[in-house]
């Protein structure tokens, strides 16, 4: 009898502003940075998606032109299963704010920072997934088109 383990899936949003900076988050106690958590709802038959940033301090909705979708499967660690990470990428100039409202409860155990894309591309920058920098660079320069892209370690 074999045991089938289900991979967990999470969604993150890589937001890029006009200065080629990437919004990343880091949970206290962890060394690496990663894109912010988000929920993305495709609006059919539109080419737009509704995106909700899942933030401990505020709830932020905006409309974005259908973003690039990256899939990244992390290598399983010794005591952990591998997980599927879905990365949605959108540029600042392709977003339309919808609403911003305060949450009832806040959690201050997460740091947020805009990092220059050149830093995120650097091998010494501790970002997860590791290929995030080149992936975002390809999107900005136009050689990675909108659509589903798979990142492979």
N, C-alpha and C positions, 0 to 999 in steps of 0.2 A: 504494500500500500504506500503510495506516495502522498506527501503533504504538499498542497499547493498554497503558496504564500501570495497574497494579493499585494501588489505594489501600492504604496500610498501615493497620492497625487496632490500637488499643490500648484497654485497659479501665482505668478509674480509678474509685475509690470516694470519694464525698463523704460523710464521716461527720460528723454533727451531734450535739453533746452537749446536755445539758439547759440549758446557759447560752447557747445559740445561738452556739456557736463551731464553726468548720469546720477540720478537720485538713487542712493543705496541706503540700506538699513543694516544695523548690527544689533543683535540682542546682547545685553550685558552678560559677560561670562564667556562669550564666543569670540574667537579671534577674527573670523572672516566677515566680509561684507557681502550682501546679496541684494537683488532688486526688491522693491517694496511689494508687499502682498496686495493682491487685487482680485476682483471678480469681474470677468469680462462676459458680457451678454451680447452675442451677435444679433443684430436687428435685420431680419429678413423681410423683404428681398433687398433691403438697403445695403449700401457698401459701408455703412457705419456700424460701430459697436458702442454699447453703453459700458463704461468702465467704472467700477466702484473701488476706490482705494480703501483698503482695510487698514485703518490707522487707529492706534489706541487713543488718540486725542480727538480726532474729528472724522466725520464721514464725508467723503468727497466723491461726487459723481461727475463725470464729463462724457461727452461724445467724442469719439475718435474715428478717423477714417480707418477702415478695416486694417488692423496692424499686422506686421510680420508676426508669425507664430513660430517660436522655437521650441523644440522638445529636447530635454536633456535627461538622460538616465544616469544617475550617479552610480559609481561602483559601490557594491555592498561593502560595508566596513565589517570588522570582526564581529561585533555584537549587534549589528543593525542590518535591516533589509535595505536593498536599494530602493530609491524612490524616484518617481517620475516628476520632473519639474517642467511645467509649461510656461514659457516666457513670451509675453506679449510686448512688442516694442512699438512705441509711438513717439513721434516728434512733437515738441512743444507747439509748433505752428500748425499742427494737424489736430489739435484738441480744442473743443469748445466746452467751457465750464457749464455745468448744469446747476449744481447746488453745493453748498458747504454748510454743514450744521454740526454743532457741538454734540459730543456723546455724553451720556449720563455718567459714565465711569471712565477714568483714565488710568493708564498704566505707563509709568515712566521708565520702564526697563528696556527701552529700545532707543538707539541713537539713529538719527537721520542726517545725511550729509550729501551735498552735491560734490561729486568728484570729477575732475577733468578726465575725459575719455582716454587721454594719453597715459594717465596714472592707472586706469583700469586695465589698459592693454599691457602694462608692465608686468613682467614675470614675477617680480617680488611683491606685487600688490596682492593681498590675500582676499580674492573674490571667488565666490562660488555661484555658478559654474566657472571653471578656470577659463573657458573659451568665450566668456561674455564680451570681453573687450574687442577681439577681432570680429565677432559676430555683429556687434553694434557698429563698428567701423565699416564693415561691408554694407550694412544697411544705409548708413549716412552717405557713403560714396556711390551707392546705387548698384553695386554688383551682387547684392543679395536683395532680391525682389520681395514684394509682399507675397505671403503664402506660407505654407508649412515648411520649416527647415528643421532638420535633426542635427543636434550637436553630438559629436561622438568623442569620447575621451581617447 
